[in-house]
Each structure stands twice: as structure tokens, then as C-alpha cells.
Amino acid sequence: MSNLFSLEGRVALVTGSAQGLGFTIAKGMQEAGARIVLSDVSAGALEKAQSLLKAGGREAAGTYVFDISDEAQVVPAVEAIEREVGPIDILVNNAGIHKRSLLIDMPVENWRKVIDVNLSGAFIVGRAVARGMIARKYGKIINIASINAAMVRPNIGNYCAAKGGIVTLTKSMATEWGPYNINVNAIGPGYFLTDLTRPLAEDPEFDAWVKSEVPLQRWGNPTDIIGLAVMLAGPASDYISGQTIYIDGGWQACL
């Protein structure tokens, strides 16, 4: 039974993995046996992430700096990873950004930037990696969506649109790449406590609102996402594809 959740010998690329949920997912996959590849747009942040892993007695198989929304950077980076580390068996499209404002006031460039990174970036990296997976007839792709793909709030319309797109992009990838033994699924996190969301959690009104809406009455801890990510990356998910699984403490289960 334990083999269902083993990633032993697999190479996993996690984008946006220098910090936050991306780093936690990568670390969890490493503990399940995967050789992890960290990527981010900041070399300094990647160095810090690698140092944290080394302090725990491990290290990433590689760290690569590239902008996921720029195909001219992505394709050479994927080629380098497969040449220097090994064929990519698992891809987690995690990298994303926020540029908040009401839609009526939102600069078009802020709309486009969030769509480019959060949605188009998953397509660009996903396609670059899938080419090798198709040739090898094996792969696991996990796209990180959000509770905001299903439920929205003001000031993040660009983010909600991008994450809604991730849900249908996941279905499209699963449909087109399934015949090549590639499973594609998405995880939709609710409100998780990370360095990026800590200012929201430290706002008493916002913190109380989150806890009042979530049946478990707490924020998600980053480690809460590891089990699902490992399952979707390993043999336990061999007949699961095209799905978005929300991990939100029960938020969407109640009115």
C-alpha cells in the first residue's frame, strides 16, 4: 500500500518553489522519494530555499531561474533540467502573482500580467514539459488553482479569472494528453497561512472572517497540502485525471 504514495526515483519540477506552498510541496515530494527541481524568478530566493533544505540534511537536485510566462526562457530551462537532472516525471505548476484592485479601476497591464503568469505560464511550462512526457508515455501534472476559481471576492478579479482558467486548462490537458498516459489534475487551495498571506491573517477582521466561513475554523497550514500533492503525483492517482480537488477546510460545503 505504501508504494501507492512513493515518488522514489521520480524527478519533480515545482515552479514558484522558492517559498510558500511551492516550497512546501517540493519538500513534501522530496520526503516521498522524489528528486526535486526548484524554480523561481529570483536567484537569491532559490539560494535561500536550497540552504533551508541543506539545513535539514537534504538538497534540491537543481535550481533554475526562469520566468514561466516567457517561452524563450522556459523551453531552454526545461531542456537543461532534462539534460542535467533527468527526465521530468512530475510537474507542479505553482508559480503565481497578485495585482489587486477593483475591476473598474484595474490597469489593463495588471490584468494582462496576472493572466500571463498565473494562466498562460501554466500552459507554457505544461506544454514544454509535456513534450517529453508524451515521448516517454508517462507523466503527472498538477496545476495549482484556488478556491477563487469557484468563489470570488472584490479586488482580485484578474486572479479569479486566471484560476478559473486553470480549472478548464486542466481538463483540456487531461483530455489531449491522457492517451499518452499523462494524468493532469489541479489543487484548489483555500486560505493558507504563508509569508505572503500573513498580513491578511494579522488583520483581526479578515482573520475572523476566514475562520467564520471555514467549518474547521482555521487557516490551512502549508503542510496540509502535502498529502494531496503526493497522491496526485504518484501511483495512487493513476486513474484520476481532469479533476480539481479543493482543499479549503470545508468552505464550499456550507452556506
Contacts in CASP RR format, 6 or more apart in sequence:
PFRMAT RR
TARGET T0000
AUTHOR 0000-0000-0000
METHOD contacts of the structure
MODEL  1
MSNLFSLEGRVALVTGSAQGLGFTIAKGMQEAGARIVLSDVSAGALEKAQ
SLLKAGGREAAGTYVFDISDEAQVVPAVEAIEREVGPIDILVNNAGIHKR
SLLIDMPVENWRKVIDVNLSGAFIVGRAVARGMIARKYGKIINIASINAA
MVRPNIGNYCAAKGGIVTLTKSMATEWGPYNINVNAIGPGYFLTDLTRPL
AEDPEFDAWVKSEVPLQRWGNPTDIIGLAVMLAGPASDYISGQTIYIDGG
WQACL
3 235 0 8 1.000
4 234 0 8 1.000
4 235 0 8 1.000
4 236 0 8 1.000
5 32 0 8 1.000
5 227 0 8 1.000
5 230 0 8 1.000
5 231 0 8 1.000
5 234 0 8 1.000
5 235 0 8 1.000
5 236 0 8 1.000
6 32 0 8 1.000
6 33 0 8 1.000
6 234 0 8 1.000
6 235 0 8 1.000
7 29 0 8 1.000
7 32 0 8 1.000
7 33 0 8 1.000
7 34 0 8 1.000
7 90 0 8 1.000
7 230 0 8 1.000
7 233 0 8 1.000
7 234 0 8 1.000
8 32 0 8 1.000
8 33 0 8 1.000
8 34 0 8 1.000
9 33 0 8 1.000
9 34 0 8 1.000
9 35 0 8 1.000
9 89 0 8 1.000
10 33 0 8 1.000
10 34 0 8 1.000
10 35 0 8 1.000
10 89 0 8 1.000
10 90 0 8 1.000
10 233 0 8 1.000
10 234 0 8 1.000
11 34 0 8 1.000
11 35 0 8 1.000
11 37 0 8 1.000
11 61 0 8 1.000
11 81 0 8 1.000
11 85 0 8 1.000
11 86 0 8 1.000
11 87 0 8 1.000
11 88 0 8 1.000
11 89 0 8 1.000
11 90 0 8 1.000
12 26 0 8 1.000
12 29 0 8 1.000
12 30 0 8 1.000
12 34 0 8 1.000
12 35 0 8 1.000
12 36 0 8 1.000
12 37 0 8 1.000
12 88 0 8 1.000
12 89 0 8 1.000
12 90 0 8 1.000
12 91 0 8 1.000
12 92 0 8 1.000
12 233 0 8 1.000
13 36 0 8 1.000
13 37 0 8 1.000
13 39 0 8 1.000
13 78 0 8 1.000
13 81 0 8 1.000
13 88 0 8 1.000
13 90 0 8 1.000
13 91 0 8 1.000
13 92 0 8 1.000
13 129 0 8 1.000
14 22 0 8 1.000
14 25 0 8 1.000
14 26 0 8 1.000
14 29 0 8 1.000
14 36 0 8 1.000
14 37 0 8 1.000
14 38 0 8 1.000
14 39 0 8 1.000
14 91 0 8 1.000
14 92 0 8 1.000
14 94 0 8 1.000
15 39 0 8 1.000
15 40 0 8 1.000
15 68 0 8 1.000
15 91 0 8 1.000
15 92 0 8 1.000
15 93 0 8 1.000
15 94 0 8 1.000
15 95 0 8 1.000
15 125 0 8 1.000
16 22 0 8 1.000
16 38 0 8 1.000
16 39 0 8 1.000
16 40 0 8 1.000
16 41 0 8 1.000
16 68 0 8 1.000
16 94 0 8 1.000
16 95 0 8 1.000
16 96 0 8 1.000
17 23 0 8 1.000
17 25 0 8 1.000
17 26 0 8 1.000
17 36 0 8 1.000
17 38 0 8 1.000
17 39 0 8 1.000
17 40 0 8 1.000
17 49 0 8 1.000
17 92 0 8 1.000
17 94 0 8 1.000
18 38 0 8 1.000
18 40 0 8 1.000
18 42 0 8 1.000
18 44 0 8 1.000
18 45 0 8 1.000
18 46 0 8 1.000
18 48 0 8 1.000
18 49 0 8 1.000
19 40 0 8 1.000
19 45 0 8 1.000
19 48 0 8 1.000
19 49 0 8 1.000
19 194 0 8 1.000
19 195 0 8 1.000
19 196 0 8 1.000
20 194 0 8 1.000
20 195 0 8 1.000
20 196 0 8 1.000
20 222 0 8 1.000
21 94 0 8 1.000
21 144 0 8 1.000
21 189 0 8 1.000
21 192 0 8 1.000
21 194 0 8 1.000
21 222 0 8 1.000
21 225 0 8 1.000
22 92 0 8 1.000
22 94 0 8 1.000
22 144 0 8 1.000
23 38 0 8 1.000
23 49 0 8 1.000
23 52 0 8 1.000
24 222 0 8 1.000
24 223 0 8 1.000
24 225 0 8 1.000
24 226 0 8 1.000
25 92 0 8 1.000
25 94 0 8 1.000
25 225 0 8 1.000
25 226 0 8 1.000
25 229 0 8 1.000
26 36 0 8 1.000
26 38 0 8 1.000
26 60 0 8 1.000
26 92 0 8 1.000
27 36 0 8 1.000
27 53 0 8 1.000
27 226 0 8 1.000
28 226 0 8 1.000
28 229 0 8 1.000
28 230 0 8 1.000
29 36 0 8 1.000
29 90 0 8 1.000
29 92 0 8 1.000
29 229 0 8 1.000
29 230 0 8 1.000
29 233 0 8 1.000
30 36 0 8 1.000
30 53 0 8 1.000
30 58 0 8 1.000
30 60 0 8 1.000
32 230 0 8 1.000
32 233 0 8 1.000
34 89 0 8 1.000
34 90 0 8 1.000
34 233 0 8 1.000
35 61 0 8 1.000
35 85 0 8 1.000
36 60 0 8 1.000
36 61 0 8 1.000
36 62 0 8 1.000
37 60 0 8 1.000
37 61 0 8 1.000
37 62 0 8 1.000
37 63 0 8 1.000
37 64 0 8 1.000
37 81 0 8 1.000
37 85 0 8 1.000
37 88 0 8 1.000
38 46 0 8 1.000
38 49 0 8 1.000
38 50 0 8 1.000
38 60 0 8 1.000
38 62 0 8 1.000
38 63 0 8 1.000
38 64 0 8 1.000
39 46 0 8 1.000
39 63 0 8 1.000
39 64 0 8 1.000
39 65 0 8 1.000
39 66 0 8 1.000
39 68 0 8 1.000
39 77 0 8 1.000
39 95 0 8 1.000
40 46 0 8 1.000
40 49 0 8 1.000
40 63 0 8 1.000
40 65 0 8 1.000
40 95 0 8 1.000
41 65 0 8 1.000
41 66 0 8 1.000
41 67 0 8 1.000
41 95 0 8 1.000
42 65 0 8 1.000
43 65 0 8 1.000
46 63 0 8 1.000
46 64 0 8 1.000
46 65 0 8 1.000
47 63 0 8 1.000
49 60 0 8 1.000
49 63 0 8 1.000
50 59 0 8 1.000
50 60 0 8 1.000
50 63 0 8 1.000
53 59 0 8 1.000
53 60 0 8 1.000
61 85 0 8 1.000
62 81 0 8 1.000
62 84 0 8 1.000
62 85 0 8 1.000
64 77 0 8 1.000
64 80 0 8 1.000
64 81 0 8 1.000
66 73 0 8 1.000
66 74 0 8 1.000
66 77 0 8 1.000
67 73 0 8 1.000
67 74 0 8 1.000
68 74 0 8 1.000
68 93 0 8 1.000
68 95 0 8 1.000
68 117 0 8 1.000
68 121 0 8 1.000
68 122 0 8 1.000
68 124 0 8 1.000
68 125 0 8 1.000
69 116 0 8 1.000
69 117 0 8 1.000
69 120 0 8 1.000
69 121 0 8 1.000
69 124 0 8 1.000
70 124 0 8 1.000
71 124 0 8 1.000
71 128 0 8 1.000
74 121 0 8 1.000
74 124 0 8 1.000
74 125 0 8 1.000
74 128 0 8 1.000
75 128 0 8 1.000
78 88 0 8 1.000
78 125 0 8 1.000
78 128 0 8 1.000
78 129 0 8 1.000
81 88 0 8 1.000
82 88 0 8 1.000
82 132 0 8 1.000
87 132 0 8 1.000
87 136 0 8 1.000
88 129 0 8 1.000
88 132 0 8 1.000
88 133 0 8 1.000
89 133 0 8 1.000
89 138 0 8 1.000
89 139 0 8 1.000
89 140 0 8 1.000
90 139 0 8 1.000
90 140 0 8 1.000
90 141 0 8 1.000
90 142 0 8 1.000
90 233 0 8 1.000
90 234 0 8 1.000
91 125 0 8 1.000
91 126 0 8 1.000
91 129 0 8 1.000
91 139 0 8 1.000
91 140 0 8 1.000
91 141 0 8 1.000
91 142 0 8 1.000
92 141 0 8 1.000
92 142 0 8 1.000
92 144 0 8 1.000
92 229 0 8 1.000
92 233 0 8 1.000
93 121 0 8 1.000
93 122 0 8 1.000
93 125 0 8 1.000
93 126 0 8 1.000
93 141 0 8 1.000
93 142 0 8 1.000
93 143 0 8 1.000
93 144 0 8 1.000
93 166 0 8 1.000
94 144 0 8 1.000
95 117 0 8 1.000
95 121 0 8 1.000
96 117 0 8 1.000
96 118 0 8 1.000
97 113 0 8 1.000
97 114 0 8 1.000
97 117 0 8 1.000
97 118 0 8 1.000
98 114 0 8 1.000
98 156 0 8 1.000
98 159 0 8 1.000
99 106 0 8 1.000
99 110 0 8 1.000
99 113 0 8 1.000
99 114 0 8 1.000
99 158 0 8 1.000
100 155 0 8 1.000
100 156 0 8 1.000
100 159 0 8 1.000
101 107 0 8 1.000
101 110 0 8 1.000
101 155 0 8 1.000
102 154 0 8 1.000
102 155 0 8 1.000
103 157 0 8 1.000
103 158 0 8 1.000
106 157 0 8 1.000
106 158 0 8 1.000
110 158 0 8 1.000
111 158 0 8 1.000
114 158 0 8 1.000
114 159 0 8 1.000
114 162 0 8 1.000
115 158 0 8 1.000
115 161 0 8 1.000
115 162 0 8 1.000
117 162 0 8 1.000
118 159 0 8 1.000
118 162 0 8 1.000
118 163 0 8 1.000
118 166 0 8 1.000
119 161 0 8 1.000
119 162 0 8 1.000
119 163 0 8 1.000
119 165 0 8 1.000
119 166 0 8 1.000
119 169 0 8 1.000
122 143 0 8 1.000
122 166 0 8 1.000
122 169 0 8 1.000
123 169 0 8 1.000
126 141 0 8 1.000
126 173 0 8 1.000
129 141 0 8 1.000
130 141 0 8 1.000
130 173 0 8 1.000
130 177 0 8 1.000
130 182 0 8 1.000
133 139 0 8 1.000
133 141 0 8 1.000
133 177 0 8 1.000
133 180 0 8 1.000
133 182 0 8 1.000
134 177 0 8 1.000
134 180 0 8 1.000
134 182 0 8 1.000
137 180 0 8 1.000
137 181 0 8 1.000
138 181 0 8 1.000
138 182 0 8 1.000
139 181 0 8 1.000
139 182 0 8 1.000
139 183 0 8 1.000
140 182 0 8 1.000
140 183 0 8 1.000
140 232 0 8 1.000
140 233 0 8 1.000
140 234 0 8 1.000
140 237 0 8 1.000
141 173 0 8 1.000
141 177 0 8 1.000
141 182 0 8 1.000
141 183 0 8 1.000
141 184 0 8 1.000
141 185 0 8 1.000
142 184 0 8 1.000
142 185 0 8 1.000
142 186 0 8 1.000
142 187 0 8 1.000
142 229 0 8 1.000
142 232 0 8 1.000
142 233 0 8 1.000
143 166 0 8 1.000
143 169 0 8 1.000
143 170 0 8 1.000
143 173 0 8 1.000
143 184 0 8 1.000
143 185 0 8 1.000
143 186 0 8 1.000
143 187 0 8 1.000
144 166 0 8 1.000
144 186 0 8 1.000
144 187 0 8 1.000
144 188 0 8 1.000
144 189 0 8 1.000
145 163 0 8 1.000
145 164 0 8 1.000
145 166 0 8 1.000
145 167 0 8 1.000
145 170 0 8 1.000
145 186 0 8 1.000
145 187 0 8 1.000
145 188 0 8 1.000
145 189 0 8 1.000
145 244 0 8 1.000
146 159 0 8 1.000
146 160 0 8 1.000
146 163 0 8 1.000
146 166 0 8 1.000
146 188 0 8 1.000
146 189 0 8 1.000
146 190 0 8 1.000
147 188 0 8 1.000
147 189 0 8 1.000
147 190 0 8 1.000
147 191 0 8 1.000
147 246 0 8 1.000
147 248 0 8 1.000
147 251 0 8 1.000
147 252 0 8 1.000
148 156 0 8 1.000
148 159 0 8 1.000
148 160 0 8 1.000
148 163 0 8 1.000
148 164 0 8 1.000
149 160 0 8 1.000
149 163 0 8 1.000
149 164 0 8 1.000
149 165 0 8 1.000
149 166 0 8 1.000
149 167 0 8 1.000
149 188 0 8 1.000
149 244 0 8 1.000
150 164 0 8 1.000
150 246 0 8 1.000
150 252 0 8 1.000
151 251 0 8 1.000
151 252 0 8 1.000
152 160 0 8 1.000
163 188 0 8 1.000
166 186 0 8 1.000
167 186 0 8 1.000
167 244 0 8 1.000
170 184 0 8 1.000
170 185 0 8 1.000
170 186 0 8 1.000
170 242 0 8 1.000
170 243 0 8 1.000
170 244 0 8 1.000
171 242 0 8 1.000
173 182 0 8 1.000
173 184 0 8 1.000
173 242 0 8 1.000
174 182 0 8 1.000
174 183 0 8 1.000
174 184 0 8 1.000
174 185 0 8 1.000
174 241 0 8 1.000
174 242 0 8 1.000
175 242 0 8 1.000
177 184 0 8 1.000
178 184 0 8 1.000
178 241 0 8 1.000
183 232 0 8 1.000
183 237 0 8 1.000
183 238 0 8 1.000
183 240 0 8 1.000
183 241 0 8 1.000
183 242 0 8 1.000
184 241 0 8 1.000
184 242 0 8 1.000
185 232 0 8 1.000
185 237 0 8 1.000
185 240 0 8 1.000
185 241 0 8 1.000
185 242 0 8 1.000
185 243 0 8 1.000
185 244 0 8 1.000
185 245 0 8 1.000
186 242 0 8 1.000
186 243 0 8 1.000
186 244 0 8 1.000
186 245 0 8 1.000
187 225 0 8 1.000
187 228 0 8 1.000
187 229 0 8 1.000
187 232 0 8 1.000
187 244 0 8 1.000
187 245 0 8 1.000
187 246 0 8 1.000
187 247 0 8 1.000
188 244 0 8 1.000
188 245 0 8 1.000
188 246 0 8 1.000
188 247 0 8 1.000
188 248 0 8 1.000
189 220 0 8 1.000
189 225 0 8 1.000
189 246 0 8 1.000
189 247 0 8 1.000
189 248 0 8 1.000
190 220 0 8 1.000
190 246 0 8 1.000
190 247 0 8 1.000
190 248 0 8 1.000
190 249 0 8 1.000
190 251 0 8 1.000
191 197 0 8 1.000
191 200 0 8 1.000
191 210 0 8 1.000
191 214 0 8 1.000
191 219 0 8 1.000
191 220 0 8 1.000
191 248 0 8 1.000
192 219 0 8 1.000
192 220 0 8 1.000
192 221 0 8 1.000
192 222 0 8 1.000
192 224 0 8 1.000
192 225 0 8 1.000
193 201 0 8 1.000
193 219 0 8 1.000
193 220 0 8 1.000
193 221 0 8 1.000
193 222 0 8 1.000
194 222 0 8 1.000
197 219 0 8 1.000
200 206 0 8 1.000
200 207 0 8 1.000
200 210 0 8 1.000
201 207 0 8 1.000
201 210 0 8 1.000
201 219 0 8 1.000
207 219 0 8 1.000
210 219 0 8 1.000
211 217 0 8 1.000
211 218 0 8 1.000
211 219 0 8 1.000
213 251 0 8 1.000
214 248 0 8 1.000
214 249 0 8 1.000
214 250 0 8 1.000
214 251 0 8 1.000
215 249 0 8 1.000
215 250 0 8 1.000
215 251 0 8 1.000
215 253 0 8 1.000
215 254 0 8 1.000
216 249 0 8 1.000
216 250 0 8 1.000
220 249 0 8 1.000
224 247 0 8 1.000
225 247 0 8 1.000
228 245 0 8 1.000
228 247 0 8 1.000
231 237 0 8 1.000
232 240 0 8 1.000
232 245 0 8 1.000
246 252 0 8 1.000
END
